[in-house]
Amino acid sequence: MLQFEERTEKLRQIILHGIIPASGLVPPPRIVKPVFLSGRSPESSKLCHEWSPFEWDEGAYWRALHRLEQPCPGDLTNRPELQNKQIQIDTGCGNCDTYEQWIQSLKSRGID
C-alpha cells in the first residue's frame, strides 16, 4: 500500500494531467471518484492520460489539490494552457454528479 505522500503525489499527477480542463478548475470529490476508478481521463476532458484504477484517499486528494494551487516549477510544462490560470476547486457546480455534467456546467457558466 502506498504511503500518504506517495498517494498524494499520484493524485496530484493524475489531477494535473488527466482531469483539470483548460479553465484550471477542479471538480469536487464526488465527481472525480469514478474518474480515478476508471483509469483514464474522461473523453469530455479532451486529455489523454491513463493510470491503474484505484481506490482513492480523500485526504490525499485535498493535499494534492492544495499543492496544485501553488504549482512547482515544471508542473505546467505539459499543460501550458494552465500557465496563467488559478488551479482551484470548483465550488459553483451545483448538483452535478458526473464529469460530463460538470463539463457542461462549466460551459453553461461561460467557463472555458
Sine and cosine of phi, psi and omega as CSV:
sin_phi,cos_phi,sin_psi,cos_psi,sin_omega,cos_omega
0.00,0.00,0.70,-0.71,0.00,-1.00
-0.93,0.37,0.58,-0.81,0.09,-1.00
-0.96,0.29,0.28,-0.96,-0.06,-1.00
-0.81,0.58,-0.73,0.68,-0.04,-1.00
-0.91,0.42,-0.59,0.81,0.04,-1.00
-0.93,0.38,-0.65,0.76,0.05,-1.00
-0.90,0.44,-0.65,0.76,0.03,-1.00
-0.87,0.50,-0.73,0.68,-0.01,-1.00
-0.91,0.41,-0.65,0.76,0.03,-1.00
-0.87,0.49,-0.72,0.69,0.03,-1.00
-0.90,0.43,-0.64,0.77,0.01,-1.00
-0.85,0.52,-0.71,0.70,0.00,-1.00
-0.91,0.42,-0.69,0.73,0.00,-1.00
-0.92,0.40,-0.70,0.72,0.02,-1.00
-0.87,0.50,-0.73,0.69,-0.05,-1.00
-0.91,0.41,-0.72,0.70,-0.14,-0.99
-0.99,-0.12,-0.23,0.97,-0.09,-1.00
-0.79,-0.62,-0.08,1.00,-0.12,-0.99
-0.77,-0.64,-0.70,0.71,-0.10,-1.00
-0.94,0.35,0.86,-0.51,0.11,-0.99
-0.97,0.24,0.04,-1.00,-0.07,-1.00
-0.86,0.51,-0.33,0.94,0.01,-1.00
-0.92,0.38,-0.40,0.92,-0.07,-1.00
1.00,0.02,-0.10,0.99,0.02,-1.00
-0.99,0.15,0.55,-0.84,-0.01,-1.00
-0.90,-0.43,0.74,-0.67,0.02,-1.00
-0.94,0.35,0.45,-0.89,0.02,-1.00
-0.92,0.38,0.25,-0.97,-0.07,-1.00
-0.78,0.63,-0.67,0.75,-0.06,-1.00
-0.88,0.47,-0.42,0.91,-0.01,-1.00
-1.00,0.06,-0.61,0.79,-0.05,-1.00
-0.99,0.13,-0.35,0.94,-0.03,-1.00
-0.79,0.61,-0.79,0.62,0.02,-1.00
-0.91,0.42,-0.45,0.89,0.04,-1.00
-0.92,0.40,-0.71,0.70,0.03,-1.00
-0.87,0.50,-0.62,0.79,0.00,-1.00
-0.95,0.30,-0.37,0.93,-0.04,-1.00
-0.97,0.23,-0.50,0.87,0.00,-1.00
0.99,0.12,0.22,0.97,0.02,-1.00
-0.37,-0.93,0.35,-0.94,0.06,-1.00
-0.90,0.43,0.64,-0.77,0.10,-0.99
-0.89,0.46,0.58,-0.81,-0.01,-1.00
-0.83,0.56,-0.64,0.77,-0.04,-1.00
-0.94,0.35,-0.19,0.98,0.04,-1.00
-0.97,0.24,-0.34,0.94,-0.08,-1.00
0.89,0.46,0.38,0.93,0.07,-1.00
-0.93,-0.36,0.37,-0.93,0.00,-1.00
-0.77,-0.64,1.00,-0.02,-0.04,-1.00
-0.62,-0.78,0.67,-0.74,0.02,-1.00
-0.79,-0.62,0.44,-0.90,0.02,-1.00
-0.44,-0.90,0.19,-0.98,0.09,-1.00
-0.97,0.24,0.81,-0.59,0.01,-1.00
-0.83,0.56,0.55,-0.84,-0.04,-1.00
-0.40,-0.92,0.36,-0.93,0.17,-0.99
-0.99,0.17,0.78,-0.62,-0.09,-1.00
-0.99,-0.14,0.24,-0.97,-0.02,-1.00
-0.91,-0.41,0.90,-0.43,-0.07,-1.00
-0.88,0.48,-0.57,0.82,0.06,-1.00
-0.88,0.47,-0.67,0.75,0.04,-1.00
-0.92,0.40,-0.57,0.82,0.05,-1.00
-0.87,0.50,-0.76,0.65,-0.03,-1.00
-0.91,0.42,-0.62,0.79,0.04,-1.00
-0.91,0.42,-0.70,0.72,0.02,-1.00
-0.88,0.48,-0.69,0.72,0.01,-1.00
-0.88,0.47,-0.68,0.73,0.03,-1.00
-0.85,0.52,-0.67,0.74,0.01,-1.00
-0.92,0.39,-0.57,0.82,0.00,-1.00
-0.96,0.29,-0.38,0.92,0.04,-1.00
-0.91,0.43,-0.43,0.90,0.07,-1.00
-0.79,-0.61,0.97,0.25,-0.11,-0.99
-0.88,0.48,0.54,-0.84,0.07,-1.00
-0.98,0.22,0.39,-0.92,0.10,-1.00
-0.82,0.57,0.71,-0.71,0.00,-1.00
1.00,-0.05,-0.32,0.95,-0.01,-1.00
-0.85,0.52,-0.59,0.81,-0.12,-0.99
-0.98,-0.19,0.21,0.98,0.00,-1.00
-0.82,0.58,-0.70,0.72,0.00,-1.00
-1.00,-0.02,0.03,1.00,0.03,-1.00
-0.75,-0.67,0.86,0.50,-0.07,-1.00
-0.86,0.50,-0.41,0.91,0.02,-1.00
-0.92,0.40,-0.23,0.97,0.02,-1.00
-0.99,-0.11,-0.03,1.00,-0.09,-1.00
-0.78,0.63,-0.70,0.71,-0.07,-1.00
-0.95,-0.31,0.40,0.92,0.00,-1.00
-0.95,-0.32,0.50,-0.86,0.12,-0.99
-1.00,0.01,0.91,-0.41,0.05,-1.00
-0.98,0.20,0.84,-0.54,-0.04,-1.00
-0.34,-0.94,0.31,-0.95,0.02,-1.00
-0.93,0.37,0.61,-0.79,0.06,-1.00
-1.00,0.05,0.94,-0.35,-0.01,-1.00
-1.00,-0.10,-0.02,1.00,-0.08,-1.00
-0.93,-0.36,0.42,0.91,-0.11,-0.99
-1.00,-0.01,0.03,1.00,0.09,-1.00
0.87,0.48,-0.76,-0.65,-0.12,-0.99
-1.00,-0.08,0.35,0.94,0.01,-1.00
-0.88,0.47,0.66,-0.75,0.02,-1.00
-0.88,-0.47,-0.31,0.95,-0.02,-1.00
-0.85,-0.53,0.32,-0.95,0.02,-1.00
-0.87,0.49,-0.66,0.75,0.00,-1.00
-0.88,0.47,-0.68,0.73,0.07,-1.00
-0.88,0.47,-0.64,0.77,-0.01,-1.00
-0.90,0.44,-0.72,0.70,0.04,-1.00
-0.85,0.52,-0.67,0.74,0.03,-1.00
-0.89,0.46,-0.61,0.79,0.01,-1.00
-0.92,0.40,-0.57,0.82,0.08,-1.00
-0.88,0.47,-0.73,0.68,0.00,-1.00
-0.88,0.48,-0.69,0.72,-0.02,-1.00
-0.92,0.39,-0.37,0.93,0.05,-1.00
-1.00,-0.05,0.04,1.00,0.02,-1.00
0.97,0.25,0.43,0.90,0.00,-1.00
-0.97,-0.24,0.85,-0.53,-0.01,-1.00
-1.00,-0.02,0.00,0.00,0.00,0.00
